[in-house]
Amino acid sequence: MKRRSMGLVALVAVLSAEACSMVGSPGAAGSPPPSPVETPPPTSMPPAVEGRWTGFMSVEGQGLNGTLDLSQDGHDLQAVFEAPDFGMIAEGPGSVDPEGRVVIRLTYDLQCEGTAELVGRRSSDGVVIDGTLTASDCTGSSEGSFSFRR
């Protein structure tokens, strides 16, 4: 029995020494250790949204068909929304982030001065911008949606 336990202790010692010698070695087959996976840095450039978009805004079931013209300087936007059927022009600043999230704050004057904040996303194919809007003026606040296509 004593001889068998001594043999086990020797075997464990040999295996431990072998394992220790492998730590930090290039690998069992002599190949170099794998290189760490490199993640590309996130892009900081926003997607292009500049140009004329045609579509609508819908607030409390009322639709406003029109065009949204966007000029872009990096992340910064300048927007003009025109709804000829209502004689409405709304203008204001906005922004677009690298993931395509668009925020536009339009100022308008229908019955009274007001603002509409559009928060949405540009589609991955760059054809659609859609999302939700919140309008606020002297008549109160309302929520709705918008969708524009190139």
Residue, then its C-alpha position, 0 to 999 in steps of 0.5 A: m500500500k505504501r508503495r502504491s501511494m508513493g507511486l501516485v504522489a510521484l505521478v501527480a508530481v510529474l504531471s504537475a511539473e509537465a503542466c507547469s512547463m506548458v504554461g506560457s509555452p507556444g502550444a502543444a504542437g509548437s504553434p504560436p499562441p492565438s492572437p487576441v481578437e481585435t474589435p474594430p473601433p466604432t465608427s463616429m461618422p453618422p449615416a448620410v440623411e441629407g436630401r429630400w424625403t417625402g412622407f407624412m406626419s400623423v398626429e391624433g389621426q390627422g395626417l400631414n403629407g409633405t416633404l422633409d428637406l434635410s441639410q447635414d454637416g456631420h452630426d448636425l442637421q437643419a430641417v424644413f418640413e413643408a405641407p402644402d395642403f395646410g400651407m405649413i412650413a416648419e423649420g428647425p435643427g436636428s442631429v443624427d448619431p452614428e447608429g442612424r438615430v435622428v432627432i429633429r426639433l421643428t418650429y411651426d405656426l398653424q393656429c399658434e406657435g408650436t414645436a414638434e420633436l421627431v425622434g426616429r431612425r434611418s433604415s439600414d438601407g437608407v431609404v426610410i426615416d420613421g419614428t414618433l413625434t411629440a407636438s406642443d403648442c397653445t392647444g396642448s400636447s399631442e403624440g404621433s408618428f412620422s415616416f419619410r422615404r427618399 
